[in-house]
């Protein structure tokens, strides 16, 4: 399993809206966390992109 830095839509941490290569400034990018690529919230984010764009993201 791989860990990734993500940003959630809001403090409920229900929906991933961004992926980062490292931790970002929390005042600029709030609602960050480190999750596993197998996390269902990340898988949903990953699968929302067309196949050709998924190549740029860590695979679940």
Helices and strands as residue ranges (DSSP letters): E 3-8, E 16-20, E 32-36, H 40-47, H 51-54
